[in-house]
Amino acid sequence: MDQVLLGVIGGSGVYDLEALEDVKEVHVQTPFGDPSDAVTVGTLSGLRVGFLPRHGRGHRISPSELNARANIYALKSLGVEYVVSISACGSMREDFAPRDIVVPDQLFDRTKGIRPSTFFGNGIVVHVSFEAPYCPELSTLVYDAVLKTGATVHRGGTMVVMEGPQFSTKAESRIYRQWGVDLIGMTALPEAKLAREAELCYAALAHVTDYDVWHQTEEPVTVAVVLENLRANAKVTKEALAYLAPMLATKRERVCSCASALENAIITQRDMIPDEAKGKLALLTGKYM
């Protein structure tokens, strides 16, 4: 099978990409268990793309139950170099209005350690740089692609990632705003951390669906509100991906730091790494061993 260069992880409300041509389903087995679903591989504007519904078809998997390691590993195993994450989020700013799209550049972790956030451990210690959790180069291309659709899009912003699956309390929402965060979501972490460990360029299309619960003149967030606004934005997302695909198809070799994130990050002395770990992680670390 030809290399799948772009991986798209569809969040709430985005469970397929109808524009894909020459489609096949690929069931990927990983050392970390099963991904959320089969990866739908097809061609979009001349680029081979793999689409993975984050929560599974039918939305069966909650944020805390997601096997992000298997999802990212599965995309890596298909040859993916770029990952675009589509997700719903709440806005902590008046000017990031519902149905706007944001291409964020920072993350703040408020998950609770329930979700494994690294491929490593068990005899191999790795510390990747994560000061820029979203790839700046890919994020710029994603932003440019959304601009072409005519939708309202914002470049930059900090997303706080909460555990869920419940929405925020008013006290939490108020405090997050005092911290200066711009968005709130449930799935960007550990996904972004794992993408960095897998040396993938990772960017987000964050769909603003609500004002969380801080806004005085808006109704508190509900699933009905989220889904209504996501459906309205789904067309924009798919148009943006169609614009993005040819940009990536003609892009030269990656020169961003994402592509070599592990180069100086493996701390463990090579001859002391267990053979089992080397075998399990060969897809990620093989070129450095």
C-alpha positions, -999 to +999 in steps of 0.1 A: +000+000+000+012+035-008+024+056+021-004+073+040+011+108+045-017+125+064-037+111+093-069+127+103-084+120+137-121+128+137-136+140+169-172+144+181-195+148+151-169+139+124-170+102+119-160+099+082-146+118+052-169+113+023-145+130-002-120+101+000-116+081-032-102+046-037-112+038-002-102+007+019-105-001+055-073-011+073-074-029+106-042-022+125-029-043+154-005-025+177+016-035+207-006-012+228-040-028+219-066-019+194-072+016+180-106+032+183-116+018+149-104+007+116-085+033+096-102+044+064-075+049+038-082+068+006-071+096-017-079+132-012-068+158-038-040+134-048-028+127-013-031+094+005-050+100+038-059+078+067-091+087+087-096+074+122-127+083+142-114+091+177-144+078+196-151+049+172-181+048+148-212+053+167-192+073+194-187+044+217-155+055+235-154+082+262-124+106+264-110+088+295-113+054+278-095+064+246-065+043+237-044+072+223-013+051+222-029+026+198-044+054+177-011+072+172+009+040+167-016+028+141-012+060+121+026+059+124+026+023+112+009+034+080+036+058+072+018+089+084+040+120+090+012+146+096-017+144+119-047+168+120-069+165+151-105+175+148-122+182+181-150+201+198-140+226+224-155+253+247-144+289+244-130+309+273-130+341+253-158+363+241-142+367+207-138+329+201-175+325+194-195+293+188-190+279+153-156+297+150-125+275+143-093+278+162-059+264+153-043+264+188-006+266+196-004+256+233-018+231+258-023+230+296-028+196+311-056+191+337-061+154+330-057+131+360-032+104+350-059+080+340-047+079+304-012+066+295+008+095+281+039+079+269+050+049+248+081+045+269+090+031+304+098-005+313+135-001+308+137+028+284+135+064+295+127+092+270+122+129+276+109+146+244+108+184+240+072+196+243+075+234+246+055+237+213+030+209+215+015+217+181+037+217+150+041+254+140+046+245+103+016+222+100-005+246+120+002+274+096-008+252+067-040+241+085-048+278+093-043+288+056-065+259+045-094+270+068-090+306+055-096+294+020-131+281+031-141+316+042-149+304+077-140+325+108-107+310+120-083+321+148-045+313+148-031+305+182-045+299+217-041+278+247-063+248+253-068+234+288-075+197+286-097+184+314-105+148+323-142+147+318-165+131+307-186+156+327-185+193+316-169+219+339-184+234+370-188+272+371-160+274+396-136+255+373-146+276+343-141+308+362-106+298+374-095+286+340-104+320+326-083+336+354-054+315+343-056+330+308-065+299+288-085+303+256-102+269+250-112+239+269-114+203+256-110+167+267-090+148+240-059+168+229-039+151+256-022+127+257-027+126+220-003+155+213+023+141+236+022+107+219+023+123+184+055+140+195+071+108+208+061+092+174+079+121+156+046+131+139+037+167+130+005+174+149-020+202+145-056+208+155-088+221+140-106+230+172-144+237+167-158+261+192-192+247+202-200+267+233-188+291+260-184+264+286-204+276+316-188+310+323-208+332+300-236+351+316-259+354+286-255+320+271-271+287+281-247+262+298-231+237+275-251+206+267-245+177+243-274+190+221-257+224+217-223+208+210-237+185+183-257+212+166-227+235+162-204+206+152-228+196+124-227+232+112-189+232+111-185+197+096-187+209+060-160+236+067-137+210+082-140+187+051-134+217+028-103+227+047-089+192+045-094+193+007-074+225+006-047+211+029-041+179+010-024+194-021-003+217+002+011+186+018+014+166-014+038+192-028+056+200+005+093+192+007+109+170+033+101+179+069+126+202+086+107+209+118+119+195+152+089+171+153+106+149+127+136+143+149+120+145+184+137+113+197+171+121+184+185+134+217+156+123+239+165+087+247+183+089+280+188+052+287+222+036+277+215+017+246+231-016+257+209-016+288+176-013+270+157-046+273+154-065+240+116-067+246+114-029+247+135-026+216+113-050+197+080-034+209+092+001+201+112-006+169+087+014+148+095+045+169+131+041+180+146+017+154+166+044+136+183+055+168+192+020+181 
